[in-house]
């Protein structure tokens, strides 16, 4: 039996349905990410799990106990927000100790647990500092320590890294994943950042308009998207109609139906393969993305997105011709979103 189970959960706010019959199963010690665009319902689902928002129907079960109607403080859930939510008038130590004091633990026990939690987050030396004296990354470390110290059954993180600059975000993401594995903690992580989700997760639930579009391990979602939404959101795929595929590859080279097909940008190559089909097009856009160059190439009235390593010798500018090669076996047939 899964450690956390959400069964047929629906939720409405202000008369508007936000979540539609959701089902999730999370194992003990697993880090699962809710991934989706703004407004898809991922943060609302997190708040429903904590009990901050009542559900319309469905069940939430944690460690074998139905907590659907249980008050938030009795669910033994830790929560970390994007905004840190530290008390500005309390020191780092007292911020982390707050939950333990509410539980009326002894002074020596609080001291021991707080110092251990701060040490895990690399903030032991800042115990006497105040939030205004800390950087954004340090404040988020304190927020994480505050949630860890109460030893929750499940830890929920609502876009905890999105307010940080890129370098600090990557560093804290790496540390958070390592700590989660070390402690064997069950975590639900919310983000709209595909790369972040792919890096940190054991499994990902992709959400769209209050529903689950697809779930699975990161590699599975990237290589085998079930529908157009997941293909576009997870992998920036080229999504083509059957008619467009036939136009590019020819009727005799690929038997395309009337549905949609996905083609990864890196699967559109600039060198021929054993089964590849040559396509000639014109570059309409070029974007430098660090070590990757992303081209938009128009061929047969179809725009294809192509990704190449930045040191590739065959770069082309806007308006120049570019020869591409596509293998029909790289086309993925998609279902409806």
C-alpha positions as CSV (number, residue, x, y, z in Angstrom):
1,X,0.0,0.0,0.0
2,X,1.3,3.5,-0.9
3,X,2.4,5.8,1.9
4,X,0.3,8.7,0.7
5,X,-2.8,8.0,-1.4
6,X,-5.1,10.6,-3.0
7,X,-8.2,9.0,-4.4
8,X,-10.8,10.7,-6.7
9,X,-10.1,14.1,-5.2
10,X,-12.1,17.1,-6.5
11,X,-12.1,20.7,-5.2
12,X,-13.9,23.9,-6.0
13,X,-13.2,27.5,-5.0
14,X,-15.7,30.3,-5.4
15,X,-18.0,28.0,-7.3
16,X,-15.3,27.2,-9.9
17,X,-14.0,23.6,-10.1
18,X,-10.2,23.6,-9.6
19,X,-9.3,20.0,-9.3
20,X,-11.0,17.1,-11.1
21,X,-11.1,13.6,-9.8
22,X,-7.3,13.3,-9.1
23,X,-5.6,10.1,-8.2
24,X,-2.0,9.9,-6.8
25,X,0.0,7.3,-5.1
26,X,3.3,8.1,-3.4
27,X,5.6,5.6,-1.8
28,X,7.5,6.2,1.5
29,X,10.8,7.9,0.9
30,X,9.9,9.0,-2.6
31,X,10.3,12.5,-4.0
32,X,7.4,13.2,-6.3
33,X,7.0,16.5,-8.2
34,X,3.8,18.2,-9.3
35,X,4.7,19.9,-12.5
36,X,2.6,22.2,-14.6
37,X,2.0,25.8,-15.8
38,X,0.7,28.5,-13.5
39,X,-3.0,28.0,-12.8
40,X,-3.0,24.2,-13.4
41,X,-3.9,23.5,-9.7
42,X,-0.7,22.1,-8.4
43,X,-0.4,24.5,-5.4
44,X,-4.1,24.1,-4.7
45,X,-3.6,20.3,-4.5
46,X,-0.7,20.9,-2.1
47,X,-2.9,23.0,0.2
48,X,-5.6,20.3,0.0
49,X,-3.1,17.8,1.3
50,X,-2.2,20.0,4.2
51,X,-5.8,20.6,5.0
52,X,-5.7,24.3,4.4
53,X,-8.4,24.0,1.8
54,X,-11.3,21.6,2.3
55,X,-11.9,19.0,-0.5
56,X,-15.3,18.6,-2.2
57,X,-15.0,14.8,-2.5
58,X,-12.3,12.1,-2.4
59,X,-9.9,10.8,0.2
60,X,-6.4,11.7,1.4
61,X,-4.7,8.8,3.2
62,X,-1.2,9.2,4.9
63,X,0.5,6.2,6.4
64,X,-2.7,4.2,6.5
65,X,-4.8,6.9,8.1
66,X,-7.6,8.8,6.4
67,X,-6.8,12.5,7.0
68,X,-9.4,14.0,4.7
69,X,-11.3,15.6,7.5
70,X,-8.4,15.9,10.0
71,X,-7.2,19.4,11.0
72,X,-3.9,20.6,9.5
73,X,-2.0,20.6,12.7
74,X,-2.8,16.9,13.3
75,X,-1.7,15.7,9.8
76,X,2.1,15.8,10.7
77,X,2.9,17.5,7.4
78,X,5.8,20.0,6.9
79,X,5.3,22.9,4.4
80,X,7.9,25.1,2.8
81,X,6.7,28.1,0.7
82,X,8.4,30.2,-2.0
83,X,8.2,33.3,0.2
84,X,10.1,31.6,3.1
85,X,7.5,32.8,5.7
86,X,10.0,33.4,8.4
87,X,9.1,35.5,11.5
88,X,11.1,38.7,11.1
89,X,11.2,39.4,14.8
90,X,12.6,36.0,15.7
91,X,16.2,34.8,15.4
92,X,17.1,31.9,13.1
93,X,17.1,29.6,16.2
94,X,13.7,30.7,17.4
95,X,12.2,30.5,13.9
96,X,13.3,26.8,13.7
97,X,12.3,26.1,17.2
98,X,8.8,27.6,16.8
99,X,7.0,24.3,15.9
100,X,8.8,22.4,18.7
101,X,7.7,25.0,21.2
102,X,4.1,24.6,20.1
103,X,4.5,20.9,20.8
104,X,5.7,21.9,24.3
105,X,9.0,19.9,24.1
106,X,11.6,20.4,26.8
107,X,14.3,23.1,26.4
108,X,17.2,20.6,26.1
109,X,15.3,18.6,23.5
110,X,14.5,21.7,21.5
111,X,18.1,22.9,21.6
112,X,19.3,19.5,20.4
113,X,16.8,19.2,17.5
114,X,17.2,22.8,16.3
115,X,21.0,22.7,16.2
116,X,20.9,19.3,14.4
117,X,18.4,20.7,11.8
118,X,20.4,23.9,11.3
119,X,23.6,21.9,10.9
120,X,21.9,19.7,8.2
121,X,21.1,22.9,6.2
122,X,24.5,24.5,6.8
123,X,23.1,27.2,9.0
124,X,24.3,26.3,12.4
125,X,26.7,29.3,12.5
126,X,23.7,31.7,11.8
127,X,21.6,30.5,14.7
128,X,21.6,34.0,16.4
129,X,21.0,36.0,13.2
130,X,17.7,37.5,12.1
131,X,16.0,37.0,8.7
132,X,16.9,40.5,7.5
133,X,20.6,39.7,7.9
134,X,20.4,36.6,5.6
135,X,20.4,36.2,1.8
136,X,17.4,34.7,0.0
137,X,19.2,31.3,-0.2
138,X,20.0,31.4,3.5
139,X,16.4,32.3,4.4
140,X,15.2,29.3,2.4
141,X,17.6,27.0,4.2
142,X,16.2,28.2,7.5
143,X,12.6,27.6,6.2
144,X,13.7,24.1,5.2
145,X,15.3,23.5,8.6
146,X,12.1,24.7,10.3
147,X,10.1,22.1,8.5
148,X,12.6,19.3,9.0
149,X,13.0,19.8,12.7
150,X,9.4,18.6,13.5
151,X,10.1,15.3,11.6
152,X,7.0,15.4,9.5
153,X,5.5,12.3,7.9
154,X,5.4,14.1,4.5
155,X,7.2,17.3,3.5
156,X,5.5,19.6,0.9
157,X,7.5,22.2,-1.0
158,X,5.6,24.8,-3.0
159,X,8.1,26.3,-5.6
160,X,10.7,26.7,-2.8
161,X,13.5,27.7,-5.1
162,X,11.8,29.9,-7.7
163,X,12.7,33.2,-6.0
164,X,16.4,32.4,-5.9
165,X,19.0,33.3,-8.5
166,X,20.0,30.5,-10.9
167,X,23.3,29.5,-9.3
168,X,21.9,29.4,-5.7
169,X,18.8,27.6,-7.0
170,X,20.9,24.8,-8.6
171,X,23.1,24.5,-5.5
172,X,20.2,24.3,-3.1
173,X,18.3,21.9,-5.4
174,X,21.3,19.5,-5.3
175,X,21.6,19.7,-1.5
176,X,17.9,19.2,-1.0
177,X,17.8,16.1,-3.2
178,X,20.9,14.7,-1.4
179,X,19.3,15.4,2.0
180,X,16.0,13.8,1.0
181,X,17.8,10.6,0.0
182,X,19.9,10.6,3.2
183,X,16.8,11.0,5.5
184,X,14.5,8.8,3.3
185,X,11.9,11.5,3.6
186,X,8.7,11.5,1.6
187,X,8.4,14.8,-0.3
188,X,6.1,16.4,-2.7
189,X,7.8,19.2,-4.7
190,X,5.8,21.7,-6.8
191,X,7.4,23.6,-9.7
192,X,6.7,24.9,-13.2
193,X,10.3,24.4,-14.2
194,X,10.7,21.3,-16.3
195,X,14.5,21.0,-15.9
196,X,14.1,21.3,-12.1
197,X,11.5,18.6,-12.0
198,X,13.6,16.3,-14.2
199,X,16.6,16.7,-12.0
200,X,15.1,16.3,-8.5
201,X,12.3,13.8,-8.9
202,X,11.8,10.0,-8.5
203,X,8.5,10.5,-10.4
204,X,6.6,13.4,-11.9
205,X,2.9,14.1,-12.1
206,X,2.3,16.5,-15.0
207,X,-0.8,18.6,-14.3
208,X,-3.0,20.6,-16.7
209,X,-6.2,22.4,-15.9
210,X,-6.8,20.6,-12.7
211,X,-6.2,17.1,-14.1
212,X,-3.2,14.7,-14.3
213,X,-2.0,14.6,-17.9
214,X,0.6,11.9,-17.3
215,X,2.8,10.6,-14.6
216,X,6.0,8.5,-14.4
217,X,9.7,8.6,-14.0
218,X,11.4,11.6,-15.6
219,X,13.1,9.7,-18.5
220,X,9.8,7.9,-19.3
221,X,7.9,11.2,-19.5
222,X,10.6,12.8,-21.7
223,X,11.0,9.9,-24.1
224,X,7.4,8.7,-24.2
225,X,4.9,11.6,-23.8
226,X,1.3,10.4,-24.0
227,X,-0.2,13.5,-25.4
228,X,0.5,16.9,-27.0
229,X,0.5,18.9,-23.8
230,X,3.1,16.7,-22.1
231,X,5.2,16.7,-25.3
232,X,5.3,20.4,-25.5
233,X,5.6,21.1,-21.8
234,X,8.2,18.5,-20.9
235,X,10.4,18.2,-24.0
236,X,9.7,21.3,-26.2
237,X,8.9,18.7,-28.9
238,X,8.0,19.5,-32.4
239,X,4.3,18.5,-32.5
240,X,3.1,17.8,-36.0
241,X,-0.1,16.7,-37.7
242,X,-0.2,13.6,-39.8
243,X,-0.5,15.8,-42.9
244,X,2.7,17.7,-41.9
245,X,4.6,14.5,-41.3
246,X,3.6,13.2,-44.7
247,X,4.6,16.5,-46.3
248,X,8.1,16.3,-44.7
249,X,8.9,12.6,-45.0
250,X,6.8,11.6,-48.0
251,X,3.9,9.2,-48.3
252,X,6.1,6.2,-49.1
253,X,8.7,6.8,-46.3
254,X,6.3,7.0,-43.3
255,X,2.7,5.9,-43.0
256,X,1.3,8.8,-40.8
257,X,-2.3,8.6,-39.7
258,X,-4.5,11.6,-39.0
259,X,-3.4,12.1,-35.3
260,X,-0.5,14.1,-33.9
261,X,3.1,13.2,-33.8
262,X,6.0,14.4,-31.6
263,X,9.6,14.8,-32.6
264,X,12.4,15.8,-30.2
265,X,14.4,18.8,-31.3
266,X,17.6,16.8,-30.9
267,X,16.2,14.1,-33.1
268,X,16.3,16.5,-36.0
269,X,19.9,16.0,-37.1
270,X,22.2,17.8,-39.5
271,X,24.1,14.7,-40.5
272,X,22.5,11.7,-42.3
273,X,21.8,8.4,-40.6
274,X,21.2,5.0,-42.0
275,X,17.4,5.4,-42.2
276,X,17.1,9.2,-42.3
277,X,15.3,11.3,-44.8
278,X,16.8,14.5,-46.1
279,X,14.8,17.7,-45.6
280,X,15.9,21.1,-47.0
281,X,14.7,24.3,-45.2
282,X,15.4,27.9,-44.4
283,X,16.4,29.2,-40.9
284,X,13.8,31.6,-39.6
285,X,15.1,32.1,-36.0
286,X,18.2,31.4,-34.0
287,X,18.4,31.3,-30.1
288,X,21.7,30.8,-28.2
289,X,20.8,28.8,-25.0
290,X,24.3,28.5,-23.4
291,X,25.9,25.4,-24.8
292,X,22.9,24.7,-27.1
293,X,21.8,26.6,-30.2
294,X,18.1,26.3,-31.0
295,X,17.0,26.9,-34.6
296,X,13.6,27.3,-36.2
297,X,13.8,25.9,-39.7
298,X,10.9,26.2,-42.2
299,X,10.6,23.3,-44.6
300,X,7.5,22.3,-46.7
301,X,5.6,25.1,-44.9
302,X,6.3,23.4,-41.6
303,X,8.4,24.9,-38.8
304,X,10.9,22.5,-37.2
305,X,12.8,23.2,-34.1
306,X,16.4,21.9,-34.1
307,X,18.9,21.8,-31.3
308,X,22.7,21.6,-31.8
309,X,25.8,21.9,-29.6
310,X,27.1,25.4,-29.6
311,X,30.5,24.4,-31.0
312,X,29.0,22.7,-34.0
313,X,30.8,23.7,-37.3
314,X,27.7,23.9,-39.4
315,X,25.9,26.9,-37.8
316,X,23.6,28.9,-40.0
317,X,22.0,32.4,-39.7
318,X,18.5,33.6,-40.3
319,X,17.6,33.4,-44.0
320,X,20.3,30.7,-44.7
321,X,19.5,27.3,-46.0
322,X,19.9,24.3,-43.7
323,X,19.8,20.6,-44.5
324,X,18.1,18.4,-41.9
325,X,17.8,14.7,-41.5
326,X,14.8,12.9,-39.8
327,X,14.3,9.2,-39.1
328,X,10.7,8.2,-39.2
329,X,11.3,5.9,-36.2
330,X,11.8,9.0,-34.0
331,X,8.2,10.1,-34.6
332,X,6.1,9.4,-31.5
333,X,2.3,9.0,-32.0
334,X,0.4,11.1,-29.5
335,X,-3.0,10.7,-27.9
336,X,-5.3,13.6,-27.0
337,X,-4.2,15.9,-24.2
